[in-house]
Amino acid sequence: MSTDPDVLSASGAAPLPGISPRPAGDLDVERGSDLPISTQIFWQIAYQIDSGRLLPGARLAPVRELGGALRVNPNTIRAVYRRLADAGYVTSRHGAGTHVADRPPQRRGAEALAGIVAEMLRRAVAAGFSADEVAAATFVAATERKRPGPLVRILFAECTKADARYDAERIIEAFPGAIEAEGTLLEDIPERVERFHYDLIATTTFHADEAQAYAAGRVPVVAMLVGPGYVELVHEIAALPPGARVGLVCASAVGTDNIADTLRMSGTTGVEIVAATIGSEAELHEVDQADLILLSREALALGLEVRFSRPERIREWLYEFDPSGLELLRRAIERVQVERAAMGADSPTNGR
């Protein structure tokens, strides 16, 4: 039986033959809804891809199996897959099935937002809430996100979604009860800062200049040092002889470009960089010819290390925060807390 962790399945149904369902990829349909079933399914799959729950290269369930699990005509599923392909979300090859595209579209339009809303409503209805209750709660939450909350609010920015989410969770664990943190891509900082309140932006020292440029002085940026293991890896690559080839495997072209920039900033010269995105067989084959192969967090999560010959060439492009990096963040958090306390003491309503 396959153990592919990124196979799309249907919720509330028996596991599809030969496929291990992934809970985050669950689908269902509301038969009493005014929204066409095909649109419901399209929005849910598009949302899974937009949110990063389905990574590039992830395999979607076969048409007939998904149709059977959802009790939907296979022709409807086939039409959904065609619509996803037309929108750039998936690719299909005869005999190979349907997979998330190597470079899915970056959706910021009304269609992507509608998919997110549909997913939220679906989950809320399943929990017993009405559409009006969801709308009211959304309005309150959006309003609260635009002003300071009880905890110090941190936006952690990185070059890949997986690293950003992972690092946000790690700093929450490091400062329990004091902060809330969210992960985002570096290029999304301006939009996030425009829409929501953040007390601090955190990133690694490698991306400090980028983060400061994106923040444009609106939010303080904390550059966190990484552990010696990561620095040693960068030095190992920088010490390769001229003409050596280094392979990079990441979930997106943006991720590989950022890793390449980090290597260049660290003094890597005369080395040919060969990039591949997850799911691109031609690019992965080319990477397998490299002298050293760097795998991102997403690539490691998918078990791509077994895809390459000579495993001694593989390095994990991961890092841990140096204690001094966490100390810098702790001091920044304390400054925010002191400033808030001072503002509270100066408030004319204080003590009423």
N, C-alpha and C positions, 0 to 999 in steps of 0.2 A: 504494500500500500504506500502511496506517495505521502510524504510528510512536508510537502511544500507549504511554508508558512504564509505565503502571499497569494493563496488561491481564493477567489471570491466565491462565497457560498450564500445560501438563503437561510434566514433565521426561522426557527420554529419548524424546521423540516429535518428529516433524517439526513445524515451525512451523504453527500453525493458519492456514487461509486468511485473508488480509487482516489478520493480527494479528502484531505483533512481540512475541515472548514476553519477559517480564521474569524474569530468573534468580531474583530473590528471591521470586517468586510461584510457583515450581515446585511441582507436585503429583505424587504417585505413589501406588500402592496395593500393599499386601502381600497377595497372594492366599492365602498359606498362613497368614495370621494368624487368630486366633480373633475378632478385632475385625471387625464388619461393615464392608464396603467403604464403605457410605454414611457410617458414623460416622468412618472414617478421613478421608474427603474433607471432611466437615463440620469436623472438628477442625483439619485443616490450613488450610482457608480462614479459619476463625475465628481461628486463631493469627496468620495473616498480617495480619488486621485489627487484632487486639488489640495486636500488636507495632508497628503503624504502618507495616508494609511495604506494605500496601494502604491508601491514603489515601481519605478521603471523596470520593465521585464516581468512584472508579476503576471501570472496566468489567470485569465478569467475562466469560469466554468464553461464547458461545452454548451452549445445552444440548447440541445434537447434536455440535458440534465438540469440546467438552470430553469428551463421552462417547466419541467416536471416538478421540481422542488417548489416553485412558486405557483404551480397550477395555472400557468399562462401558456398560451399557444406559442410553440417554438418560433413561428413566423414573427411574433411580437418581439421576442428576444433577438432574433436575427435583425430586425429593423432597428432595435436599440443599438446593437453592436455596429451596424452600418453608420448610424448617427454619431456614435462615439468616434468611429474612424474618420468620418467627414470633419469632425471638430478637432481632430489631431490627438485625441486621447489614447487611442489604441491602434494596433496594427494586427492584421490577420493574414495568415498564410495557409494555403491548403495543406492539411496534414500536420501543421504545427500548432493550430489553435489561435486564440486571440490573446494578445499580451498588451500590457500598458506600454505606450510608446516610450522610446529612449528619452525623448525630450517632449514631455506633455506640455500643452499650452499653459502659459501663466494667465489664469483667468481672473480678471478683476471686474468683469461687467455684471450686468443685471442677471444674466443667466446663472453665473456661479453663485451669486447671492441668493437667488431663488432656490437653488439646490440646498444651500446651507439652512435656509429657513424651513424648507420642506422636511429636511432631516430632523431639525429641532422639534417641529410640530409632531412628526411621527413618534418621536420618543416621548414627548410630553403627553400625547393622547394615550399611548400605551401605559403611561403611569397614572392616568386618570384625570389629567388637567384639560381644561377647555382652551380653545384658541384665544379667547379674551384674557384668560389668566396668563397665558404665555406672553401675549402682547404687553400686558401691564408689567410683568416681571422683566421683560426685555427692556422696556422704557426705563424702569427704575435702575436696572443694572448699567445701562448705557450712561445714564446721568451720573451715577456714582463713579464710573470709571474715569470721568472727566475731572474729578477733584480728588484731593488726597484722601486716602483711607486710613484706617487705624494702624496698618502695617506699612513699613517702607516698601515702596513698589519699585521693582528693578526689572529692566528689560535687558535680557542677555542676548547679544548679537554675535552671530557666527556666520561662516561661509556655507554651511550646510544645515538643513532643517534638523537632521538627526542630532548633530553636535549641539545646536542651540537648545533643543528640548532637553537633552541629557544634562547639559551644564546648568540649565535653569533648575532642574530637579536637584542637582548636587549642591547648589548654593542654598536652596531651601533647607536641605538636610543640615548644612553647616551652620545655619542661623535659625534654628527652630523657634517659631512663635514671634520672630522679629520682622520677617520680610515675606512678601509674596513675589514670585518671579515668573516671567514668561520668556520663552525663546523666540527669536525671530531671525530672519536673514538680514545681513548688513544693509542691503539695498532697500529693505522695507522699513528702516528706522524712521525716515521722514513721515511716512504715512501713519505709523503707529503713534509717533509723538504728536502729530497733528490731531489725532482722534481721541487719545487717551492721556491720562496723567501718569507720568513716571517720575520718581525722585532721582533715580540714577540709571545710567546705561553702563553695563559691564561687558567687557570683551577680553580677549587675550592680547598680550602686548603686540603680537604680530598684526593685529587689525585695529590698533588704537587710532592711527591716523585716519583710516577710513571711517571709523565710528564717529570721530570728532567732526569730520567733514559732513557726514550725513546729519549729525545732531545739530550742527550749525549754532552751537552755543545755547541751545534751548534747554538742554539737560546735561548735567555733569557726566563725564565719561571716566570710568575707572578701568585702567589697563592692568589686567591680572597676569602675573608671571606664571609660567607653566613649569612643571617638574623637570629635573635633569635628564630623565630618560628621553623625553621628546627632543630636548636640545641636542642630546647625543646623536639621535637619529638624523636630525638636520645636519649636524657636523659630518656624519658618515657619508651623507649624500654629497655634501659640498666637497668632500675629499676624494670623490671618484675621479679617475683620470679623464682627461679631455676625450670626447667621443663616446663615453659611456652612455647607455640608454636607461632611463628611469621610467617605469610604467606607473600611471596613476589610474585608479579605478574609483569612481564616485557615482552618486545617483544622478548627477546632472552635469552639464558642461560648465555651469557656473562654479560648481564645487571643484572640478578639476582645474579650472582657471585660477581659483583662489589658492589652491595648494601650490600650483606652479609659481604664483606670485610670491608666496611665502618662501619657497626655496630660493628664488632669485634674490629676495631681500636678505636672505641669510648667507649670501656669497656664493651660491652655486653658479658656476660658469663653465662653458664648454661642454655641458651635458645636454644630450637630446632628451626631451620630455615627450613621452608617448602617452596620450590620454585616451581613456575609454569610459563610456557610461554603461551602467548596469543594463544588461539585456542586449547589447550590441555585440553579436558574435564576431563580426569582422574586426572590430576594435579590440575585443578581448584577445583574439588570436594574435594580433599585432603586439599587444602588451606582453604576451607570453614569451616573446623573443627578447625582452629587455633584460638588462643585467641586474636590476633591482626593481621590485614591484611594491608599490604602496597601496594598501587597501583602506578605504574610508570605513567609517562606522557602519554605513548602510551595506557596503559590500561584505563586511565581516558578518553582519546579521543574516545575510542571505547565504552564508557558507561558501562564498566564491573562492576561498583559498584552495579548495579542492579542484577548482577549474584549471589551475596552472601546474605545469610540470616543474620539477626542481623546487620544492617548497622552501629550501634554504634561502632563496632569493626574496621571499615575501616578508614585508615589514608592515606592522599595524600602524596606521596613521591616527594614533590616539594620544591623548595626553592626560595627565593629572595636574591639578593646580598645586603649585609650590605653596608651602605654608605662608610664605611672605606675600603671595598673591591674595590669599584669603585674609591676611592681616590688613592689607590695603583696603579691601572691601569692607572689613569690619569697621575700620576707622571712618570710612565714608558713610556707612550706615549710622554710626553714632553721631556724626555731624548733623545728619538729617534729623535724627531724634532730638538733639539739643536745640536745633533751630525751631522745630515744631513746639517744643516745650516753652521756648522763649516767646514765640508768637502767641501761644495760649495764655501765658502770664500777662502779656501786654493787651490782651483783648478786653474791650470795655465791658463785655458781658461775663468775664471770668468771675466766678464766685457767686453768681446769681443763682 
